[in-house]
Amino acid sequence: MTGKSIIFSAPSGAGKTTIVKQLLQRPELHLEFSISACSRPPRLDEQHGKDYYFLNIIEFREKIAADEFIEWEEVYRDNYYGTLKSELTRIWDKGNIVVFDVDVKGGMNLKRIFGKNTLALYVMPPSVNELEQRLRKRGTESEDKIHQRLVRADYELSLASNFDVQIVNDDLKISVEKAYYEIFNFIK
């Protein structure tokens, strides 16, 4: 079970998902999004089986016990995220390259698992202040959740050097093009 894969990790609100969505529109890259599983409820615009596989905590823990994840993490208390092995098989069987949009620890775990078959990109906000503003603009998080995400971001930013490429997302168009260039060179 080894094809090529691309990992995108970042603190919440840095813009990795926006970059990934734009790159998925480039057919010459043959990228396909690996849908992660999570135990949190969906946000208003999210759909099960498209954005995430939304599982309750019991279902998530059952899949852990059944060894159905290539990696998983309890990102926040009782808030699990993970990558199902079945997702990788589904994408590689079509001859596509797996794209992961995962938290920082998940990205590091996947890089360790897949090694040279993976390009790991770390998306950084221009500053922690900008990150806070982006989280507030979302309008999806309570003050407590924003505070949790900012505390976690400090720790996650210290891990950026564990990734192959760091992209400071202060201009979305430039960030997308830099990511495209790195991926194109990796897969050719």
N, C-alpha and C positions, 0 to 999 in steps of 0.2 A: 504494500500500500504506500507507494511513494511516487508522487508526481511533483511538479514545481508548485510553490505557493508563495504568496506575498502577504506579509503581515503589516497591518497598520495598527499602531498603538498610540495612545495619548492620554493626558488627563481629560476628564469629562469637560466638554465645552471648547476644546482646542480646534475642532473642525475636521477631525479625521473622517467622519461619516460623510460630510459634504464632499471632501476630496475623493473618497472612494466612489461615491455615486457618480461623479463626473468621469472618473476613469473607466467605470463599467460601461460607459457609452462609447468607448473606443474599441470597435470590433477587432481591429488588428492585433490587440493584446491578448485576445481569447481568455479574458478574465471572467470568473463567475464567483459571485458572493457566497461565502459560507455562512449560512444562517445559524447564528448561535442560539443556544437555549438559555433561558433565564427564569428565575423564580419570582421576579417582580411583576406587578400588573402592567398591562400595556398602557402607553400614553395614548392620548386621543387619536393621533394619526397613525398609530402602529397596528399592524395586522399579524395574526398568528400565521406562521408558515411563510411570511414574506420578510418581515423585519426581524422577528425572533420566533423561536418555538417557546411559547409561554407555558411553563409548567408550574404547578403548585409545588410547595416545598417537599411534600411527600413523594410526588412523582419524580422530582429532581433527585432526591436521595435514593430512590429505587433504581434509577438509571446509573447512579454512581456505584451502587452495590453490584449491579449487573455488568460493570465494566464497559458501559456503552459510550463513555467519553474518552477522547484522546487527551483532553485536558479540561480541568474545571477549577473554579476558584470561588470561595465565599468572599466576595468583594466587600460587602458590608454585612452586618449581622443578619442572618437568614435571607440574604440576597445573593443567590448563586448565579454564576454565568459559566458556560462551558461549550465545548465543541464536540458534537456527536460524531463518532467514527463514520456513521452512515452518510453524513454530509460529504465527507472527503471522497468516499467511494463513488457517490452519485456524480460529483463534479469531474473527478479524474476519469471515470468510465466514459465520459463524453469527450475526452481529450482536452479539457479546459484547465486553466490554472486557477487554483483556489485563492480567493482573496479573503483574508481574515480581518475583521474590524473588532479588535478585542482590547480588554484592559491591559495595562502595562505588564502585570505579572503573567497573564495569559500569553501575551506576546513573547515574553522571555522564555516561558515554558515551551511554546511551539518552536521557537528558534532552536532551543536545546534539542528537542525531539527530531526535527527535520534537518538541522544542520545546513549543509551547503545547498540543499534543494530549496531553501527559503531565503527570500530577501526581506529583512525586517526594517520597516520605516517608522520613525518616531516623529509624530507631529507635535510641535511645541507652540504654545501661545506666545505672542510677542512679550507679554508680561503677565504676572499673576493678577494685576489690576484689570487688564483686558479680559482675562479668563473669567473673573468675577462678573464683569459687565455682560459677557456673552451668556453666562449661566442665568443671570437675571432677565435678560431679553427673551430667553426661551419661554419664561412664564410657566414652567412645568414643575418647578421645585419649590418646596417650602424653605423658609430661612434656615431651618435646622439642616435640611439636605444640602443647601448651598454651602453652609459652613463645613459639613462633613466632606464635601467634594473638594473644597479649597484646602483643607488640612491634608487630605489624601494627595492632592496635586503637588504640594511641596515635596512629599516623599517620592512621588512618581517622577517628578522632574529630575531628581537626583539619579535616576536610573537610565536616563537618555543615552548615556555612553554605551550601554549594553546592546544597542541597536546598530545596524549597519549604516543607516543614513538618518540624520536629523534634519527636519524641515521646519523652519520657523514660519508659521502661518500668519503673516501680517498682511499679505496680499494673496487672496484666494487664487487668482489666475496664475500668478507666478508659482505658487505652491503646487498647483495641479500640474503645471508643465515640468517642474523639477521632479515630481514623483513619476510622471510619464517617462521622462528621460532615464531615470534610474531603473524603472521596470523594463523598459524597452531594451536597455543594455544587458539586463540580467537574463531575459528570456531568449535573446537572439543566439 
